[in-house]
Structure formats: C-alpha cells, structure tokens
Amino acid sequence: MSQQYWRRDDLQLPSAEKLLADFGDDVDVFNPQEVPNGVEILCWGMKKIAEPLKGHCVEVGLDATYNTNSRHLELYSVMAEHDNAGFPLSYCLLSTATAIDLGKRTKALMSWTRCLKDKYGVNPKFVHVDKDMAEIAMAKVVWDAKISLCWWHLQRAVRTRLANGKLSTTPYNVARKADPNEFEGGAHADADSSKQASATTTTAASSSTTTLPHIISESAAKPTGSLAPTPRVTFILPQSTNPTPTAASKPALTNSMNTLRIRVPAQKISRVQPAMSTAPGKENRIDLSALVKTNSGTKKKLTIRLLPPQKQSPIESITSNESEAADKRAQSDEESEEEELAKRRTFCPMIHRDTIINMMEKHYCAHPLIPGYAPPSPEGIRHWAVRQMYNYCFKNELPEVWAYLWENWYRKGRWELWARSTHPMIPILKTTMILESHWRCIKHDFLHHFHMPRCDLLVWILVVKLAPTCYRKLNRLLTETGRYRELPSWRKGFKREWRKLEKTPITMPINDAYRPDAKKMVCTCPYLATSRFLICKHLVQSVHPVPPVFFLEAKRHRNAPFWRHLGLKPIDDSNIVEAEGGLQTERRDEEAAAAASPGEDIPSDDDDDDDLLDMGSKTAQTFEESMKEKIDILREFLGGLEYQIQFRDGRMLQALERDGAALFRMAKACLSKERRMQSTRGEIPSTWEQSTSSAMFYRSRPARSDSNTHMHARS
C-alpha cells in the first residue's frame, strides 16, 4: 500500500493529526484541555455518526484495546447503542507511560470525554465498562451516569478468583459493621474480629519477649481394646511475657488458630525415658537444656510434660503383626487428617462455584420493574441479595469467599457498579460485546495485514476503511425505506428464542408464583429476569401468534412494557380467568355447559384444524377489482399532489419522499425496464438484474410504433 494515502510526517502522531485534518468532512479533531504533563493523546469524533445520534444516546460503551500500533498507544473508543447495535462516536489514542501525575489516566480520559460531550451533546444515562477504575471514575465525573459493569467480565473475574486456591483475599473491614445501615452478618464478622484481635495479640507477644513457646502435654483418651493411645504434644504461643503461666492463665487446648499439635510416637518417647526426672512429688519431665540457648548465650531449660507411664499388661499381649497394623492405622489417620486439613484450606471447592455464579447473576438481573422475583425496592433487593449470599457462605463454611464477595461486589460503593436495581430503568445492554466485536473487526479484518502499524496508518484504516460500513448501517436504521435490509444480528436470536418459547410446554396447573401480565409484558417467573430479551414462555403463549413483521419492527424498551408492537395482542380476558390457583382456561365453562345440556355436542379443538390455513373470505375481491381499486387511489392521489404545488410546502415534499420512497423506486425500476425493452440499441435487462429486481413481474407495454401497426391492421 502506498504511503501517499496516509503518511503526512515522519513523526507518527503529528502525521496522524494532519491526516485527520484532511478528512474534515468526516471527523472533528478534538483539542483536549487540562491534560497532565507527559501524556500523549490524540482524539477525534466521528461527525457522520455522532450528529445523527445527537440527543438519542441513552447507552454508551467505553473500552480500550492494545497492540494496535508501533507506538504502543492504547486505542479507546466510545460506542453508542442504537437498536441494540453499536456505532463508534469517538476514538482516542492514549499513552501515560511518561507521565508522573496521580490519576493521570483518569484526567486524560476526562479531557477527551468532555470534548465529546461539548461537541455532540453526548450525555448518556448508562455507561457500560469493564472493571477499569479510571474509566469508572471518569464516567462518574463527566456524565454522572449509571455505571453498568459488563456481565461477561464480571463473571470471568469471579470465576477466576474462586478457582484460585490462594486463601489470602481482600481484607475484611470489621469496622464497617459499626454502621447500622450496612449489613454484613454477625457470625462471620464476630469470628473474624476475634481472629484478628487474637492474631494481633499473638504477634505483639511474640515480638516483645525472647522466651520460647510454652509446651504442655495433652491428656489422651483411655485406650480401647489392646491398643495404647499415641501421646500428643501441643505447642501454644505465649499470651504474656511470663515464661511459666499459672494454672489460671494456662490457655485451653482447643482447635484455635494459635494451636500447633505435634504427634510424638510412643517408641520414640521410651528412648528418652532414662533421662526423665523421677523426683518425688514432681511430674515426669525431659531435660532438653543442652539444646536450648537464649540470644545472650546462657542456657535455658525447655520442659515437656508427658503422660505418666501406664501398665504394660495390655501392651505385652500385642503381637508383632498387630503392632504393624496399629502403625498403619495411625499412619492412615495422619493422612486422613492431612487431607481434611487441605480440604479445609481450599478457598472455594468446585462444587460451590457454579452455584455462586448463578446467584450473582440473579442478583445482577433483579429489578423493581420485574415483580415477584425480588423485593419491589432497590434497598430491599440489596438486602435480599446480601443475606442470600451470606447465608450460603455461612452454611457451607466459606468465610474467605464471603470476605472476597463482600469487599469487592456487595458492599456499598461496589454494589452500585453492577446491580441493575439501582436505576429506575433496565438497560438494553448487559455486556460490552459491541466494543469487543468492534475490536475484533479492526484486528481480524484490517490489522492482520500489518504487524504493529504506524499510528497514521491505523487512523487511515479507522476513518477510510471501517467508518463507511458504520455510516451505511446507521443510515439504513434511521431512514425508513419500507425494506428490511442489513438488520442487526440480534433480531435473528430474538426470533429464534421467541419461536422456541412458543413450543415449550407449560406445566398445568401453572405455579402460583408465576403470574404473567401480557399487557405490561412482565412475568414473575425466574427465567424472565435472566433472559437476554426479557421474555419467557408464559408471556409468549399469553399473546396471539405474532405476524412475521413483528420480528423486523419490534423494539426493546427500558420501561415496562419492554416490548411494544401492534402485533402483540393479548389473548381475550374472557378466555383466560385469573384464579388463586393460577391461570385456568375456559374449559370449566365448557364442562358446565356440557353438564347442563348433555344431548348437545360441544365442538372440539380438532374441528378447527382446517382454519389454520387462510383460504380467504367469501367476500374477497378478484384480481381485477383489487388492481383497479389501487389504480383509482393513485390517480386520485396524483390529482391531490398537483393541487399541493401552489403551496410550495417543503415538509409535504419531504414526507412524500420519505414515506413513498419504496413506491417511487418501484415505479422508476418498472419504467426503466420498459424503456430498455422497447429500445433497439441497449441490452435487454436480465431477470435477476439488481437494478430492476423489483420490476421482475412487470410486463412492459408495447412500443408506440407497434401499437399503431396493430391499429391499422384492425382497420
């Protein structure tokens, strides 16, 4: 590719800026203010996209991609949502590698988005981002919009953390419990508080004294059968600087976090028994003074209290095979304890991960506009979600998981970033896939020809190669031509989901908790809240079959009813009776009528199978009558149009061109085909020619010379 198209300077950013100035009809180069020192930034707006959407940007997405240019600048983009499709409003090349200011990325993004807001009036109500704190801080200051974290990124982040076996997680702020408006749950908070206090005390004690940990022998249980118990020695961290605690100050032998248990086999103890002190009135002790020294070099005694020796009558009867079996049994017990300890130390077992993700999705999708699924207020939804997740973690002994979920997702300040219930409306988008798809298109369709291209070449690709496709798609969505071409891809998925729900059987009688409302297009079943299109089988089957044009024209709204179209007609209320047991059909009335008049036959549903095919009514018009009626309408309308000329009203002309564009195109195609058929010089149009495809069934009239010849022949 020749560099004459895109290279304007040897330096990349000045060359890209000059290149953007050459395309002044398509883009607006921004001049951001208050940019931190050392920040490299180049931003511009897409004029042909932002101006038609001015005042209609309710939802925008913000994201960045990397490895798109040789200068290693990050490529940011703001994309507007229109009809569930994304269109780029602005781009920004940014690098903060050489800046040293605090919050440099946030300040740079703020300067860029302020230019976008001032130039095109972009002030959305929802901003969809991944969990980039610089983008979130910028959106709060510039737009003051509802931050909506991408569900795909949220799910991936949580699933990755749950799969990580590392126990250390975000510090659990116990002081937050002092706020009565916050909810954390008492049991785990108190437990964590005591653990932290105990750990703090232990650390302080161990650092302020040079004495060794006190060692106490644990009294084992009495032997059962012929096997002797295995003595155990417990090391307990000192709670004070006193090296010899009194009986009142001795710590209890519990399974606390400050307890370390060491199992000492009996045969090893018997070897040191000759060195035990047997002074009267004293317990058996082992003198290990030769092994222990203080920092000053003086010897200090370390005393281990052991159980008193037991009678050997039961032990002498044990054979060698039985002792080997006892050793194996003790070894297996040790291995089982180690396995149990390892199991306890897992951050989140695999069996709980999917359940936690599914619960978070329900909490993410809950909204007051969806009745019966959750409490009818934003505060109630948050309390319900926090308590449900807390109870699950408490029941399954997952304190580290709860600490991670609370500090990162459920506490105030984080809950508002991802829960839909904090805003009165439900956004159309759940993810930032419009941006991810845009990055994929840039990299896979264009940049795969180049390895880390120059910045000016990247700008040329975005403005010259990629932008015209967005212009054409947006123009087709904003211009009503009467033809449905290049519709957004989501409509195919919507039609597929609707047809699937039409065929899904409903268990009768309907659950009392499921109450569909076809007029408001809401239902209390749990499927609707998590559905991509906010539909369920109860709603789909509570309306009449929709016409095919419904899937081409229906639009999703952010308030109830979420779907609005003339083809959505609820089934007659007289045929559906709402009772306490659910929705019941009028079959009760038919059974009552049959009981009242047993001699009469009630027509069954099988008799109406022939009516599924529309054979036309008896009063249908013939082809000639229907054609003449339309011709008369056009002739009368032409007379009315001639009368409008004297008023010179441009609005009437615009309405005629907009609403009658399809008819005019068909008329031009038919007349063009007729002229070419009558001409003796040009080529005869083919049947599948694109320019005359709408005139495929139009028969051209004979030429004037041919008509005169026929008239003379008749005379």
N, C-alpha and C positions, 0 to 999 in steps of 0.2 A: 504494500500500500504506500502510495506517495505521501511524503511528509508535507507536501504543499497544502494538503487538506486541513491539517490540524496543528502544525508546528509554526509558532509565531516568534519564538525566542529560544535562546539556548537554555535559560533557566525555566524550570518546569512550571512553577506557579505563576510567574508573570506571563508566560506563554499561554497558560490556560485562561487567565483573566482577559488577555487580549482576544483570544478565540471566542470567549463568551460575549465580548462586546460586538463582535462581528455578527452574532445571531441576536441582535437586539429585538427583532420581531417575535422571537420565541421565548426569550428568557429575560429576567431582570437581575442584574448583578447587585448583590447587597453590599452595603458598607457598614459592617457591624461596629458598634461603639463599645467602649469600656472593655476592650479585650485585654487580658493580662499580658504582661511582657513575656516574650519568648514563645508565645502561642502562634502557630501557623494555621491560618484559617482562610478558606475560600468558599463562599456560599452564594447560591443563586436560586431564584424562584422560577418555576415553570409557568409562564404567563398564560399559555393557551389552556392550561388545566385549572389553575387557581382562580382565574377571573370568572369562568362559567360556574364554578362551585362556590363563589363568594356568597357568604351568608347561609350556606347549606352544609357546612362541615360540622356535623354533630359528633362524629367519632374520628379520631386520627390515631395512627400508629407511629411509633418512633423506635428506630433501631439502628444499629451500626454493623458494618461488616469490615473484614480485614483482608490483607493480601490482594489488593486490587491495583496497586501502583508501586513503582520502584522507590518512591519516597517514603513508603510505609505509612502514609496518612490514612486515618480511619475515614471511611465513607459513611456518613449519616444520611438519613432520609426521613422526611415526614410524609406519610401517605394518608390521604383522606378516604373514608369509606363512603361509597355511593352504590346503592342497590347491592350491598354485600360484596362489592368488588373494590379493589384498592387502586388509587391513582396518585402518582407522586406529585406533591405540591412543591417540594424544595429539596435540594441536595446541599451537603456541606462536607468539604474535605478538611479534616482537623488533625492536628498533632500538638500534644502538650509535653513532649519529651524534654524540651529545653526550658520549660517554664518552672519557676520555683514557688509561685504563689500558692497559698492554701485555697482549696476549692477552685483550682484553675479550670478544670473541665466543666464544672457547673457554670462558672461565669462565662466561659466561651459559648456553651450551649444557650445560655440566656441571651447573649448578644445576638446570636443567629435567629432564635425563635422570635425575639422582639421585632426584628426586621420583617419576618414573615407575618406576624400579627398586624403590624402597622401598614404593610403594603397591601395585603389582601383581606384584612379583617378576619383572619382565622382565629376563632375563639371557641374551641370545641367544649363539649360537656364531658366527654370521655377521652382519656389518653391511655392507649394500650402500649405497655412496655414490658420488657423482661425485668428482672430484679437488678437493674443498674441504678444505684443510689444517686448518681449525678443526674441522670435523666429524670428520676422521680423528683429530686429537689428542684430542678429547673421547671418541670411542669406545674408544681405547686405555686411557684412564684409568678411565672409568666401567665399561665392560663387559669389557675385556680380551678382546675377541673377534677373530676373523679379519676383517680389513678386505678387502672384495672390491670393487674398482673396477668401475663399470658398463662393460661391454664397448663399448656404443654410444658413450658419452662418450670412452672411451679411443681408439677407432678414429677418431672425429671429430677429436680433438686431434692425433693423429699425422698424419693425412692433411692437416690444415690446415697443420701445420708443414712437412711435406715439399713441399707445393705453394708454400710461400713461398720466393722466390729469395734471401732475405737470408742471406748467408754466416755472419754472426756468430751464435753459438749459445751454449749453456751452457758456461762454462769447463771445459775438460777437466783434471781434477785428476791431474797426473802423480805427485804424491807418494803417491797411493793405491796405486801399483804396488809400493811398498815392503812392503806387507802380503803375505806369501806365500799367504795364504788367498784373496786376491782374484785374479780373472782379468781381464786387460784385453787381452792380446795384446801381443807385444813390438814388432812393427814400427811400428805407429802410435804407440805410446807413446814409443818412442825418437825417432821423427821429430818428434812434437810437442814433445818435450823439447828437442831440438836447435833447433827453430824458436823456441821461447820463449826459450831462452838466447841465441840469436843476436839476436832482437828486443830483448831487454833490453840486450845489449852495444851494439847499434847506437844505441839511444835514449840510453844513457849517454854514448857517444862524441860524438854529435851535439850533446848539451846542454852538454858540457864544453869544447868548442872552437869557435872562430869561423872556422876555415878552411873553405873550400868543398870540396865533394866532389872527389876526385881523378879526372881524366878520362884514360882510356887508349884508344888506338885498337886495334881488334881486327883481326888479320890475316885478310883474306878469303881464300877459296879461289882457286885459279888459275882463270882464265877458260876456259870450254869453248866451242869454236867461235869465232865472231867477236864475242861479246858480252862486254863488260867487266863485271867484278863491281861491285856497289854498295858503296862503303865504309861502314862502320858505326862509330859512336862509342858506347862503353859508359861510363855513369856508375856508379861503385861507391862506396857510402858508406864513409867512412874507418873503419878499425878501430882507430886510435890517434890521438893528438894530433899526430903527426909529419906535416907537410904534404907531405913528399916521401918516400914509402916507398922502401925499398931493394928490390933485386931479390928478396931472400929474403922480404920482408914483403909483396910485392905480392899482392893477392887473385887467386885463379884466376877466369878468365872462365867461369863456369858459370851454369846457369839457376837460381840461388838466388833466394830471396825478396828479397835485398838488391841485386839487379842490375836496372838500368834501361837498356834498349837504345834508342838513337835512330838511325834510319837517315838518313844525310846524302846526298842525291843528288850525283852526280859533277859536274854542271854548276854547282851552287852552290859547290862547293869550288874549281873552276877560277877563279872570280871573285876569290877572295881569295889566289890563289897568288902574285901580285906582292908581297904583303906578307909572304911567308914568308921566314924567315931561312935563308940558304944558306951559313952559315959552315962552313968545312971541319971535318970530324970531328963535326958535330952533325946531328941528325935534323931533318927539315922541321918547322917549328913555325909557329903562327899567334899573333901577339901581340894579345891582346884586353885589354891592360892598361887601356885607356881605358874599358872597360865594367864593370870590377870595382872596387869600393871596399869597404873594411872599415868597421866601425862607427866607427872613430876618424877617418875621412875620408881616410886615406892610401890611395893606390892600391896594388893588389896584382895581380900577373900571374896570368892563367889560361892554362895551356898545354894545347893539344890536339895530341896526336901523331897524324899521319896516315900513310898508306901512302906509300912513295916513288913518284914518277911512273913510269908504265910506258911502254913503247914504243908509238908511235901507229900502227905499221904495220897491226895488225889493225883498229884503230878507224877509220882513214881510209877503209876499203873499205865501211863501213856506209852504206847509202843512207838517205834521209830516211824512207822507208816502214818500213825495218827499225828505225830508232830509235823511231818511233811505236809499233811493235809491241812493242819492248822496254819502253817506258814503260807500255803497257797491261798487259804481262805482269807487270811489277814492281808495278803498282797492284793487279792481281788477287791477287798473292802477299800484299800487305799486307792486303787484305780477308779473304783466307782465314785469315791469322794472327789477325786481329781476331776472326773468327767462332770460330776454335778457342779463343782466349782466353776469349771469352764463354761458350762451351760448357763449358770447364773450371771456370768460376766459378759454374755453376749448383749450387745446394745439393743438389738431388736430381732428376735427369732423370725425366720422366714414365714412362719405360719401367720404372723400378725401384720405383715407388710401390706398385702393387698387389702385387708380389712381397713387399715388406717387410711390408705389412699382413697378407698371408696367413701369412707366417712368424710374426708376432707372435700371430696367432690360434691357431696350432698350439702355440706356447709357452704361451699363456694356458690352453688346454684340457688340456694334458698333465697326467697324474696317475699316481701309482704303482698305483692300482686298475685302470688300463687297461693290460694287459700288452702288450708287444711294440711299442707305439707310441713309447715313450721309455724311458730308463733307469728301473729299478724303485725309485729312491730320490729324495727331494726334492733332495738335493745333486747327484746325477747329472743330474737334469732341468735344473737351473740351469746346470751346466757345459755340457751339451749345447746348451742354448738360446743361451747367450752365445757359445760357439765357432761355432755355425752362423751367427748374425747377424754376428759379427766377420769370419768368412771371406768372407761375401758382400760386406760393405762394403769389405774389403781387395781382393778380386778386382775389383770394379767401381770402385775408386778413389773412395770416398765417405768421406773422413776426417771431414768435418763431420757427416755423418749418423750415423756411429758415435759421435762425441762427444756428440751430442744423445741418441741412444738409450741410451747407457751412463749418462750422468749423470741422466737423467730416468726411465728404466724398468728398466735391467738391473743397476745396482749394488745392493749390499746397502743395505737401508733403503727402496728403491723396488720391488725385485723382490717383496718380501713383500706389497705392497699389491695386486697384481693377479694374481699367479700362483696358480692353484688347487692346485698341487702342494705348497704349504707347509702344508696342513691335511690330517689323515687322511681327512676326508670330502669328498665333492664336493657343493657346494651345488646346490639346485634352481634358483635364480635366477641369471641371467647379467647382467642389466641392472637398472636402476631403473625399468623401464617401468610397474610397478604404481603408482609415485608420479606419473610423468608422465601416466598415464591418469587418475589421481585429480585432478590439477590441471586437466586438460582438461575433466573432468566439472564441476568447480566453475566454471570460467570460461565454458565454452560453454553449459552448461545453466542456470546461475543468474545469474552476474555479468554476462552480456551485456545484461541488462535495466537495469543500473545502471552509471554511469560513476564509478569510484573511490568506492564507498560508504563510509559510516561504519563504524568497527570493530565497533560493536554490531550493526549490520545484517549484517555479514559473519559474526559469531558466531551470530546467529539463523539464518542460512541453513545454516551447517555443522551446527548441533545439531538444528534442527527440520525442515529440508527434505532435507538429504543423508543424515543419520545413519540414519533409518528404513529406507532401502534397504539399507544395510550390515547392520542388525540382521536383516532378513528373510533375506538371503542367508546370513549366518552361521548362523542358526537352522536353515535347511534343510540346511546341510552337517553340523551337529552332531547333528541329530535324524534317526534312521533311520525313515522313514515307508514304505519299500517302493516309493516312487515317485521317479522321477528327473526333477526339475523344476529349472530355473534352475541347471544345472550350469555350472561355469567354462568360459570360452570356449576354454581350451587343449585341452580334450578333442576338440573338432572338428578342430583342427590335428593332434593326435596320431593320430586315426583316419585322417585323410587321408594322413598320412605313412606309417602302417603299411600301408594298402592300396596305396599307390604302391610301397613296397618289396616287397610280395608279388608284384607283377607285373614287377619289374625283373629281367631275365635275369642269371644268373651265368655268367661265362665258365668253361668247363671245359677242362682241369682247373683247380681252384682254385689261386690263387697260394700258394706255400709259406709266405709271410709272413702269410697270412690264416688264422687258426685260431679259429673261433667256438666258444664254450662256452655252450650253451643253458641249462645248469643255473645258471651264475653270471651269465648274460646279459651277457657281455663278448665282445669280438672285438678282434683285433689290427689290423684294417683302419683306415686313417686317417680314414674317414668317420665312424666311431662317436664318436671323441673330440670332433669339432667339431659333432656333431649336437645339435640342440636337445633332443631327447628321449633321447639316448644309445641309439639303435638303428641298425641297418644291415641291408642286405638279407640278409647271411649269417645273422644271428640270426633275423630274421623268417621266413626259409624253412627254418630248422632246427627249428622247432616246428610242431605240428599247427595247422590253422586254428583261430583263436580264436572263441569264441561272441560274439554281439553284446553281451552283458552285460559282456564284458571291457573295452570302451571306456567303460563307465559306472562301473566299480568299480575298475579298476586304479589303483594309486598308485605314484608315483615315489619311490624311497628314495635315501638319500645314501651307502649302502654296497652293495656287491655281494651279491646280485643287485639291480640297480637297479629292476627291475620284478618284482612278485610278485603272482600271482593263480592261483586254482585252474584257470583255463582255459589257462594256459601249460604245455603238456605237450610236452617234447622228443620228437622222433622216436626210435623204439626204437633203442637202440645196436646191435642186431643187424642193422639195416638200413643203418647208417652205419658204415663202417670207417675209422678214422683211420690213414692211411699216411704215409710220408715225402713222397710227392708231393701231399699234401693230403687232402681228404675224398673218398672214392670210394664210390659206391653199390654195392648188392649185385649189380649187373649181371654182375660177374665170376663169381659163383656160378651165375647163370643160364646163362652161356655154358659153364661147366664141366659143368653138368648136361645141357645140350643136346649137348655132345660125347660124354658118357658114354652117353646113350640117344638116338641120332639119330632113332629111329622115333616118339618121343613129341613132341607139340606142347606148347610152353610157352605158357600164356595170355599174351596181350599186354595192354598197358595199355588198349587200345581196348575190350576186353571189359568193362571195369568202368565204362564211361561211364554205364550205366543206374543205377548205385548212387549217383550224385551226388545224386539226388533221394530223400529219405527217404519211402518209401511205407509205412512202418510194418512191424513184425514180424508174423509169423503168429499169435503168441500175444497180440496187443493186445486190450485189453478193449473191450467195447462201451460206448456212452454210458450206458446204464442201469447197467451194472456199476460203471463209474468214478464215477458220481454217487452211487450207494448206498454205495460204499466211503467217500467223503468225508463223507456224512451220518452214517454209523456212527462215524467218527472224531470228528466234532463232538459227537455225543450222548454218547459215552464220555468225551470231554474235559469236557463240561459237568458230568457226574457227579463227575469229579475236582475241578473247581473248587468245587463245592458242599462237598466234603469239606475244602477249604482254608480255609473261612470260620472254623472253630473255632480255628485257629492265629493268626489276626489278624497275619499276616506282611506288613508293608508292602512288603518287597522283591519278593515274589511279585506283588503288585498292580502295582508299577512295571514289572516285566518284562512282565507281561501287557499293560499299556497301551502299552509301547514296541514290543514285537515284534508284537502283534496289532492295532496301530492301523489298518493298512490293511483288515483284515477287519472291524473294528468300523465303520469309515467306510462300507464297502460295505453292511454289514447295516443301518445306520441309513438309508442312501440308499434301499435297497430297501423297507424298511418305511415310510419316509416317502412314497415313490411309491405304495405300496399303499394307504395311508390316504387320500391325496388322490384316488386313482382311485375309491375306494369312497364318498367324501364327495359329497354333493349340493349343498354350499354353496360350497366352494372351487373354484379354477380347476384344470383338468386340466393336469398338467405337460407341457411340450413335450418333444420328443425330444432336443433339443440343450441343454436347460437344464443349467447348470453344476452346480447342487446335486445333480442326480440323473444326472449323466453316467455314473457307474459302474454305475447300475442300468438302463442302456439296454435290455439284453436280458432283464430280469427281468419276467415276466408276473405281474401281481397276481392273487391268489386272489379268487374271487367273494365278495361280502358274505354275512353270515350269513343275512339275510332271503332272499337269492336261493337259497342252499343249502337252506333249509327249504322253499321253494316247489318246488324240484326233487324233494325227498324225498317231499312229499305227492303230487306228480303221479305219481311212480313207484308209490306205494302204491295 
